[in-house]
Amino acid sequence: MKAKHDIEANDEMRDEYDFASMKGGVRGKYAKAFNHTATTVLLDSDVAEIFPDSQSVNEALRTLARALRKGNDNAQQ
C-alpha cells in the first residue's frame, strides 16, 4: 500500500486531460441507476481468498439462494 504522501504527490491532472473542452458530458449521469442496481460489501480477508472477484461471489450466492428456495419449497409441500 502506498503511503499517503506518495499519493498526494501524484494528485495533479495531466495536461492532456482537458475536460473544459469536452462537450456533452454530464456529471453523475448514471449514478442514480447505479445506486439502485449495485450493492457494495466488504468481505473479510478469509472469504476474499476464496471469492476473489464479484463473479465468484455472485455465483456462490445464487447457488445458495437456489438451495434455500428449494428447501422452502420442499418444506411447504
C-alpha positions as CSV (number, residue, x, y, z in Angstrom):
1,M,0.0,0.0,0.0
2,K,1.3,3.4,-0.9
3,A,2.0,6.0,1.8
4,K,-0.3,9.0,1.8
5,H,2.4,11.4,0.8
6,D,3.1,9.3,-2.3
7,I,-0.5,9.5,-3.5
8,E,-0.7,13.3,-2.8
9,A,2.5,13.9,-4.8
10,N,0.9,12.5,-7.9
11,D,-2.5,14.1,-7.4
12,E,-2.3,16.5,-10.3
13,M,-4.3,16.3,-13.5
14,R,-2.3,15.8,-16.6
15,D,-2.3,18.5,-19.3
16,E,-3.9,16.1,-21.9
17,Y,-7.0,15.7,-19.7
18,D,-8.7,19.0,-20.7
19,F,-12.3,18.4,-19.5
20,A,-13.2,22.0,-20.1
21,S,-13.1,21.5,-23.9
22,M,-15.3,18.4,-23.8
23,K,-18.9,18.8,-24.9
24,G,-22.0,16.9,-23.7
25,G,-20.6,15.4,-20.6
26,V,-22.9,15.1,-17.6
27,R,-21.5,14.6,-14.2
28,G,-23.2,11.6,-12.4
29,K,-25.3,10.7,-15.4
30,Y,-25.6,7.1,-14.3
31,A,-25.1,7.5,-10.5
32,K,-28.8,7.2,-9.6
33,A,-29.3,4.0,-11.7
34,F,-26.1,2.5,-10.2
35,N,-27.3,3.2,-6.7
36,H,-30.4,1.1,-7.3
37,T,-28.7,-1.8,-9.0
38,A,-25.5,-2.3,-7.2
39,T,-24.6,-3.1,-3.6
40,T,-21.1,-2.8,-2.2
41,V,-20.0,-5.1,0.6
42,L,-16.7,-5.6,2.4
43,L,-15.5,-9.2,2.5
44,D,-13.4,-10.5,5.4
45,S,-9.9,-11.5,4.2
46,D,-10.5,-15.2,4.6
47,V,-13.7,-15.0,2.5
48,A,-11.9,-12.8,-0.1
49,E,-9.3,-15.5,-0.6
50,I,-12.0,-18.0,-1.7
51,F,-14.0,-15.5,-3.7
52,P,-11.5,-13.2,-5.4
53,D,-14.0,-11.3,-7.7
54,S,-17.6,-10.3,-7.9
55,Q,-18.4,-13.0,-10.4
56,S,-17.4,-15.8,-8.0
57,V,-19.3,-14.1,-5.1
58,N,-22.5,-13.8,-7.2
59,E,-22.3,-17.4,-8.4
60,A,-21.9,-18.7,-4.9
61,L,-24.8,-16.5,-3.6
62,R,-27.1,-17.6,-6.5
63,T,-26.3,-21.3,-5.7
64,L,-27.1,-20.6,-2.0
65,A,-30.4,-18.8,-3.0
66,R,-31.5,-21.7,-5.2
67,A,-30.8,-24.2,-2.4
68,L,-32.7,-22.1,0.1
69,R,-35.7,-21.7,-2.3
70,K,-35.7,-25.5,-3.0
71,G,-35.6,-26.1,0.8
72,N,-38.5,-23.8,1.4
73,D,-40.5,-25.3,-1.5
74,N,-40.0,-28.8,0.0
75,A,-41.0,-27.6,3.5
76,Q,-44.2,-26.2,2.2
77,Q,-45.3,-29.4,0.5
